[in-house]
Amino acid sequence: MSTFDLFSVTDKVVLVTGASRGIGKALAVGFAKAGAKVICAASREGGTAETEAEIKALGGTAAGVFADLSDHQAVEKMANDALAIFGKIDVLVNNGGTIARYPAAEFPFAEFQKVIDVNLNSLFLLSQIVGKSMLAQGFGKIINTASMLSYTGGLTVPAYTASKHAVAGVTKALANEWASQNIQVNAIAPGYFATDNTQALRDNPERNQEIKKRIPSGEWGQPEQLVGAAIFLASEASNYVNGHILAVDGGWLAR
């Protein structure tokens, strides 16, 4: 096998949640450009139509599924629907998520529960269902989207912070159980990227400058800059990487 082949994801079946926009869309298109068959998941029916169309225009293969990630029954149905499309899933990218911003003393508990359901509980349920199929086929890759808030506390986002700390923990827990069965479970921790979730921060001049000053490159990341890390973790090149949280942050953690 050549060094180049180690990084191949050609004909791999990849399920990407949160693929309608932002990081998820960039990852879905990136996998398709690399030759993978991509199943794009969104929170509503038809939500990934634009992503699927872009992939098909490039000559790639794409399909769509949907589920409200706060609805556990809908998540289970989506997982089974996705498995039925190509008969397997080689790579699961748990990227779908949400955020809510309130001062901790005023944070609505219903919002706290929703963030945990979407960011954590659905991730575990999808990993469990798809993971069972990977155990049966004898191989698989699971890539979770963690965060800089898997390391720090943040401001006005206690639910998101709790969920992303937990994503890091679940990643390690699943890796411990499944590594011996040829399933690698890892996470990518994006730094500060220009997406819908960070729009409020970028719109706040003070917070925007604080963040940019801490990033050695001095700039917010672009979603496409996460594709290389995802392809590495989805390929045979990462077969001995397990339970790792890969920071793609422009050096933010180094400050």
PyMOL commands that set and color helices and strands:
alter all, ss='L'
color gray80, all
select helices_A, chain A and resi 3-6+22-33+49-57+72-86+104-106+109-137+148-150+158-181+196-203+205-214+223-234+236-238+252-254
alter helices_A, ss='H'
color red, helices_A
select strands_A, chain A and resi 13-16+37-42+61-66+91-94+140-145+183-190+245-248
alter strands_A, ss='S'
color yellow, strands_A
deselect
rebuild
show_as cartoon
